[in-house]
């Protein structure tokens, strides 16, 4: 066994240790730093919008431009948008699902860059009638306006794809073929806390790419494999190309469905999903190094340390808004204890291992 292979095996071991044992730190240091600095840099973009009564196309277009997404990358391409579409009957569905106005602005921005085809695709975890979801969520109007088509990933034609994360016992995942056929896959998540995973952002949103006909509702097989391990493995296997996390009105507390609306007024974009999610966590007042599937990301998926993420658009400090965490929720308890500890100078605040 050569040195490179040994190092890769060690990294795999640390990833499994981080996720399986929830051991994200040792002696106060994140496990992913044990092998020294990881040479990985990514850009993220934070945009602002006070509410949904704005034109999102120029805002999304500016984000694309700042992140180097040009017509050369998009022209003639088939782009698949994977929103977070969970429940539409609740009076709070606007803080549960990716808002149709943001979806509309994104599709218009892609058309402006010359996208050849845009598909909206989702495998909802609760509701099985996709037509009801499309009508009640308002996405049907977006489709009529833009000509985008919809694919229900729960019932799509699938193929076996080897599990590239390898932290669960699954040797492969059945994935809809359209995910492989699309040139670009964009995870369009909602900014929410989560009662099992801590947060649900662009990585967790890819759960909806897994078909219910094989994995149940709400993807019960994945839960039995281990929720956080599955989040990591699915993200590695789907390998989405871009992320947009919509937090104009997000959700705090007992998310992803029963929590309370949180008017954060932001959206976060980027070509690397862990970097986008780490930025979202900081906006939410949460240290991403204590979210175990994010803490497992730096070796193979992407960086989460602030110094490895070039922030464009709005500064995190200008938009940070603490999302409520609940003491009685196990996944929140540790995050809550870490949230606010005054440093000795009494001026800065420490969120886990990151001082702001």
SULDA-V600238 format. One record per residue. N is the residue number from 1. RES is the residue in one small letter. PSI is psi in whole degrees, -180 to 180 (none if undefined). OMEGA is omega in degrees with one decimal (none if undefined). BURIAL is + if it has 9 or more other ideal C-beta (glycine too) atoms within 8 Angstrom, else -. Layout:
n: (N/N)
res: (RES/RES)
psi: (PSI/PSI)
omega: (OMEGA/OMEGA)
burial: (BURIAL/BURIAL)
This chain:
n: (1/2/3/4/5/6/7/8/9/10/11/12/13/14/15/16/17/18/19/20/21/22/23/24/25/26/27/28/29/30/31/32/33/34/35/36/37/38/39/40/41/42/43/44/45/46/47/48/49/50/51/52/53/54/55/56/57/58/59/60/61/62/63/64/65/66/67/68/69/70/71/72/73/74/75/76/77/78/79/80/81/82/83/84/85/86/87/88/89/90/91/92/93/94/95/96/97/98/99/100/101/102/103/104/105/106/107/108/109/110/111/112/113/114/115/116/117/118/119/120/121/122/123/124/125/126/127/128/129/130/131/132/133/134/135/136/137/138/139/140/141/142/143/144/145/146/147/148/149/150/151/152/153/154/155/156/157/158/159/160/161/162/163/164/165/166/167/168/169/170/171/172/173/174/175/176/177/178/179/180/181/182/183/184/185/186/187/188/189/190/191/192/193/194/195/196/197/198/199/200/201/202/203/204/205/206/207/208/209/210/211/212/213/214/215/216/217/218/219/220/221/222/223/224/225/226/227/228/229/230/231/232/233/234/235/236/237/238/239/240/241/242/243/244/245/246/247/248/249/250/251/252/253/254/255/256/257/258/259/260/261/262/263/264/265/266/267/268/269/270/271/272/273/274/275/276/277/278/279/280/281/282/283/284/285/286/287/288/289/290/291/292/293/294/295/296/297/298/299/300/301/302/303/304/305/306/307/308/309/310/311/312/313/314/315/316/317/318/319/320/321/322/323/324/325/326/327/328/329/330/331/332/333/334/335/336/337/338/339/340/341/342/343/344/345/346/347/348/349/350/351/352/353/354/355/356)
res: (x/x/x/x/x/x/x/x/x/x/x/x/x/x/x/x/x/x/x/x/x/x/x/x/x/x/x/x/x/x/x/x/x/x/x/x/x/x/x/x/x/x/x/x/x/x/x/x/x/x/x/x/x/x/x/x/x/x/x/x/x/x/x/x/x/x/x/x/x/x/x/x/x/x/x/x/x/x/x/x/x/x/x/x/x/x/x/x/x/x/x/x/x/x/x/x/x/x/x/x/x/x/x/x/x/x/x/x/x/x/x/x/x/x/x/x/x/x/x/x/x/x/x/x/x/x/x/x/x/x/x/x/x/x/x/x/x/x/x/x/x/x/x/x/x/x/x/x/x/x/x/x/x/x/x/x/x/x/x/x/x/x/x/x/x/x/x/x/x/x/x/x/x/x/x/x/x/x/x/x/x/x/x/x/x/x/x/x/x/x/x/x/x/x/x/x/x/x/x/x/x/x/x/x/x/x/x/x/x/x/x/x/x/x/x/x/x/x/x/x/x/x/x/x/x/x/x/x/x/x/x/x/x/x/x/x/x/x/x/x/x/x/x/x/x/x/x/x/x/x/x/x/x/x/x/x/x/x/x/x/x/x/x/x/x/x/x/x/x/x/x/x/x/x/x/x/x/x/x/x/x/x/x/x/x/x/x/x/x/x/x/x/x/x/x/x/x/x/x/x/x/x/x/x/x/x/x/x/x/x/x/x/x/x/x/x/x/x/x/x/x/x/x/x/x/x/x/x/x/x/x/x/x/x/x/x/x/x/x/x/x/x/x/x/x/x/x/x/x/x/x/x/x/x/x/x)
psi: (124/174/-42/-41/-40/-43/-41/-41/-39/-41/-43/-41/-44/-37/-48/-39/-43/-45/-47/-41/2/32/80/-21/156/124/38/-2/134/140/-34/-8/-1/-32/17/179/143/123/84/122/140/159/144/160/132/124/161/149/127/-33/-169/-1/45/167/112/-17/-51/-30/-46/-40/-40/-42/-46/-47/-45/-27/6/19/103/175/-27/-30/-25/-28/125/-1/156/114/129/124/124/95/173/103/102/-67/138/-10/-19/146/-12/24/-26/-23/4/-42/154/126/139/-29/-36/-38/-44/-49/-37/-44/-41/-40/-38/-40/-38/-31/-2/20/135/-32/138/127/134/128/132/147/84/141/-18/-56/135/-13/100/-30/-39/-44/-44/-42/-48/-28/-19/-2/-26/-36/-36/-41/-41/-39/-39/-16/6/145/164/138/127/108/-18/-29/9/158/134/166/157/129/126/140/110/-12/-41/34/-21/177/-4/127/-27/167/143/113/141/135/-28/-26/-34/-31/-31/145/-33/131/123/121/115/86/172/143/106/152/165/135/-12/-37/-5/-60/155/117/-141/-33/-49/-30/-25/-10/-36/-6/-11/127/131/-28/-23/-33/2/178/128/85/49/-35/-41/-38/-40/-31/-19/113/-53/-37/-39/-38/-47/-48/-43/-42/-42/-37/-42/-40/59/152/-18/160/140/118/120/116/29/-53/106/-156/135/170/-132/62/167/2/-41/6/-170/149/144/109/87/-25/29/161/149/135/153/163/-3/121/-45/-39/-41/-46/-37/-40/-43/-44/-43/-37/-36/-2/33/137/116/-23/-12/4/110/-35/-24/-39/-21/-4/-31/-29/-39/-20/-44/165/154/-11/139/-36/-11/4/116/118/124/163/-136/147/145/-41/-29/-19/-2/135/110/126/131/135/151/131/-34/-6/120/-44/-19/-25/-48/-39/-36/-41/-32/-14/-54/104/116/139/171/-28/-9/6/-47/168/149/125/100/-121/4/123/130/none)
omega: (-178.4/-174.9/-178.5/179.5/178.0/179.5/178.8/178.0/178.6/177.3/177.7/178.8/-179.3/176.5/-179.5/179.0/-179.7/-176.2/-172.3/-176.5/-177.3/-178.4/-174.9/-175.9/170.1/-176.2/177.2/-178.6/177.4/-178.9/-175.8/177.6/-174.9/-178.2/178.0/-177.5/177.4/-176.4/-176.8/178.3/177.9/176.8/167.6/-178.1/175.0/175.2/-178.7/171.8/-175.8/-178.5/-177.8/-179.5/178.7/175.4/-176.4/-176.9/-179.8/178.8/177.7/178.8/177.7/177.5/176.8/-177.5/-179.6/-177.9/176.1/176.4/-174.9/178.2/178.1/179.5/-170.2/-172.4/177.5/-175.0/172.7/-178.3/178.6/177.8/179.9/-179.6/170.5/-176.3/-170.1/-176.2/-179.6/-177.8/179.9/176.5/179.5/-177.3/179.4/177.2/177.7/-172.6/171.4/-171.0/-179.2/179.1/177.2/175.7/179.3/-179.2/179.6/179.2/178.1/178.4/177.4/176.3/179.3/178.0/174.8/178.8/-178.3/-177.5/176.1/177.8/170.0/-176.3/179.7/171.6/-173.4/-177.0/-175.3/-174.7/-175.8/-179.7/-174.5/179.5/176.2/179.0/-178.3/-179.0/-175.5/-179.4/-176.1/-179.6/179.5/177.8/176.5/179.2/178.8/-177.5/-170.5/-175.6/177.9/177.8/-179.9/173.0/175.9/-175.8/177.7/-174.2/-175.9/172.9/-173.3/174.4/177.7/176.2/-178.7/178.1/-176.2/178.6/172.6/172.7/173.3/178.8/-178.5/176.1/-178.1/172.2/170.0/-177.3/175.8/-177.1/-177.1/177.1/178.3/-176.9/-179.1/178.2/-179.2/174.5/-179.7/174.2/-177.8/-171.4/173.1/-179.3/-175.0/165.5/-175.7/-173.7/175.8/-174.9/-177.1/174.7/171.6/-175.2/-171.8/178.9/180.0/-179.6/-178.8/171.6/-178.6/175.3/-178.5/-173.6/178.5/-179.7/176.8/-169.4/174.5/176.4/-6.6/178.7/-172.5/-179.7/179.1/177.9/179.4/176.1/-176.4/-172.6/-173.4/175.3/179.7/177.3/-179.1/-176.7/179.4/179.7/178.3/-173.9/178.4/176.8/178.2/-174.0/-172.8/177.8/169.1/178.3/-175.3/179.2/177.0/164.3/179.7/-179.5/176.1/178.7/-172.2/176.9/16.5/-176.8/-170.3/-178.3/-177.4/179.0/177.1/-178.0/-178.8/175.4/-177.5/164.4/-175.9/-176.0/174.3/-178.6/177.0/-171.5/176.6/178.7/177.3/-178.4/177.2/176.7/177.3/179.1/-179.8/174.5/-177.5/-178.5/-178.0/178.1/-176.9/-179.3/178.7/170.4/-163.4/179.5/171.9/178.5/177.8/-171.0/-168.6/-177.1/-171.7/-174.9/-178.0/-175.2/173.1/178.5/-175.3/-178.6/178.1/-179.0/176.9/-175.6/177.7/-175.7/-178.8/174.6/178.9/-177.9/-176.7/-174.4/-178.0/-178.2/-174.6/171.8/-176.0/172.5/-172.7/-176.6/-175.6/177.6/-173.2/-177.8/-179.2/-168.1/-179.9/178.8/-178.2/179.7/-177.6/-166.1/-171.6/174.2/-179.1/175.5/-172.4/-179.7/176.7/-175.7/-179.3/179.4/-177.9/174.3/-176.9/-179.1/-176.2/179.8/179.6/none)
burial: (-/-/-/-/-/+/+/-/+/+/+/+/-/+/+/+/+/+/+/+/-/-/-/+/+/-/-/-/+/+/+/+/-/-/+/-/-/+/-/-/-/+/+/+/+/+/+/-/+/-/-/+/-/+/-/+/+/-/+/+/+/+/+/+/+/+/+/-/+/+/-/-/+/+/+/-/+/+/+/+/+/+/+/+/+/+/+/+/-/-/-/-/+/+/+/+/+/+/+/+/+/+/+/+/+/+/+/+/+/+/+/-/+/+/+/-/-/+/+/+/+/+/+/+/+/-/+/-/-/+/-/+/+/+/-/+/+/-/+/+/-/+/+/-/-/+/-/+/+/+/+/+/+/+/-/+/-/+/-/-/+/-/+/-/+/-/+/+/-/+/-/-/+/+/+/+/+/+/+/-/-/+/-/+/+/+/+/+/+/+/+/+/+/+/+/-/+/+/+/+/+/+/+/+/+/+/+/+/+/+/+/+/-/-/+/-/-/-/+/+/+/+/+/-/+/+/+/+/+/+/+/+/+/+/+/+/+/+/-/+/-/+/+/+/+/+/+/+/+/+/+/+/+/-/+/+/-/-/+/-/+/+/-/+/+/+/+/+/+/+/+/+/+/+/+/+/+/+/+/+/+/+/+/+/+/+/+/+/+/+/+/+/+/+/+/+/+/+/+/-/+/+/+/+/+/-/-/+/+/-/+/+/+/+/-/+/-/-/+/+/+/-/+/+/+/+/-/-/+/-/+/+/+/-/+/+/-/+/+/-/-/-/+/-/-/-/-/-/+/+/+/+/+/+/-/+)
